[in-house]
Amino acid sequence: MKKRVFVFLFAGFIFTTLAGAQSLQFKYTVIPETPRPGEPVTIGINGTARQAVLRANERQLARGLFFSVPVQDGEQGFMAAVLTIPSTANPGEAVIRLENETGVIVEIPLTIAGREFDADIIDLNPTLTGIRTEPSPQRTAEANRLAAILNRTGSEIYHTGNFIPPVTSTRRTSFFGSRRVYRYSGGGTDTAIHAGVDYGVPTGTQVLACGSGKVVLATMRIVTGNSVILEHAPGIYSLYYHLDTINVQEDMIVTAGTLLGTSGSTGLATGPHLHWEIQINAENTDPDAFVARPIIDKDAILTKISIYRRAYYKTGVIMEEPQAF
């Protein structure tokens, strides 16, 4: 490719020409490139879009709304969206469509890797059987409030880095995505998919915020017992269930490591433990994914989509036409 080097003396002309060069190529990056079911995907772009939609076999599987991410050191920010591959998704070819109000901007091919999940059989006593099976207007109202929270997409970004585990113990009694069979005391059964991970810790164990965020729920619920939910970024929430005590109040802003409460066995629990869950746009998400990598890896995204923009701000020189990555 031929190099094109231009140096401009007038600031106004520089910015106009830069914008023209940037418009020649819409650039994006997807992290990770081959996700597994249950894992989150972060999309960064150098332009604007409304949403990212995951599709496979002509069906919509998940979506995430784009939001603006500021960058330090005088650099322009970028747009990002986060969505989750559903834990029920089949491995194979898929596509992420980046859309605005007028239609599809670009389609990004994606390969969903295979994944195996554990299986659990859980025996419930009469009291716990009743929690799952008996009609309850209060339980319905609590479920509706939870759904309203998890389907809400705010505008604040409180945390973009890695999450930390909410307890120091590494002992787990159930894993993300496990296929569960509940055996009721009266002889019936029901199935479910475990939405988070369970830490087998004693009652009274300190439970810490996995990242900075806003407390959007701190209350007692029939099914999940004493519960705390934090909002970390638009559409991204962490949930802490079956607590013995709650140490925070709704609308509080917390940082990573803040004491949220202590573990217990309140609600639908067969013993003391902490249920830790991540929801992204109301989709169950593997908590380990954002312990291993940042929610939004700014350096990795900027390396892919902003090389020429950054070079320009430092030198006032456009080195070459942008390319797709």
Buried (B, 14 or more C-beta within 10 A) or exposed (E): EEEEEEEBEEEEEBEEBBEEBBEEBBBBBBBBEEBBBBBBBBBBBBBEBBBBBBBBEEEEBBBBBBBEBEBEEEBEBBBBBBBBBBBEBEBEEBEBBBBEEEEEBBEBEBEBBEBEBEEBEBEBEEEBBBBBBEEBEEBEEBBEEBEEBBEBBBEEBBBBBBBBBBBEBEEBBBBBBBBBEBBBBEEEEBEEBBBBBBBBBBBEBBBBBBBBBBBBBBBEBBBBBBBBBBBBBBBBBBBBBBBBBBBBEEEBEBEBEBEBBBBBBBBBBEEBBBBBBBBBBBBBBBBBBBBEBBBBBBEBBBBBBBBBBBBBBEEBEBBBBBEEE
